Amino acid sequence: MTSSNLFTAIPSEAEYQAAVEEFDALWNSGPRSDREARMDELILLIEAFEQRQMHVTSLVLACQA
């Protein structure tokens, strides 16, 4: 996943996986001060994607009940 606009949502599972991998690489690459802004952006995007996925799953389960 390349650097993106803070307000651009992660559109797919593949982009989500790429964001998680990029965050993990940044996390594991030593001192973070020069990468903190990108890490902050990624975690917001990752969390928003996960919340959307949980909401969709909840709706699907509710419709099946």
N, C-alpha and C positions, 0 to 999 in steps of 0.2 A: 504494500500500500504506500503510495507516495504522499507527501505532505499535502494536506487538503485544507479547505476553508473550515473553520471551526463549526460553522452551521450546516455543513454538509453531512447528512445522515449516511450511515453505512447501509447500502441498498441490498446486500445479499449475504448469504452465509460465507461465500468465498471471500468477500471483502472483510467480513468480520474476522475470519481466520487470519487473513493477512494483517489486520490491525493488531490482533493478539500477538502474532509472531513478531511484528515490529516492536510492540511494547516490550515483550520479553527480551528481545535483543538489546534494546536500549537499557532496560533494567539491569541486565547482566554485563554490561560493557564498562563498568567502572564508575568513576565520579559522574554525577548526574547534572551538575549545575548548568552545563551548556545544552542539555537535552530536556530540561524540566518542562519547558513550554510545550514541546511536542508530546511528551509523556502525559501531561495534563490534558491536552486535546484528545489524545488517543483514549484515555480512560473514560472521558465523558462520552465519546462516540461509542465505545464498547458497552458501557453501562446502558446507554439509551437503546442500543440494538437489543441487548439482553432483556430489557424491560418490555420492549415491543414484542419480542418473541414470547415472553411469559404471558402477556396480555392476549395474544393470538391463541396460544395454547389453552388458556382459560376459557376463551370464547368457544373454541372447538369442543372442549370437554362439556361446557354448559349446554351446547346444542345437542350433544349426544346423550345427555341425561334424560 
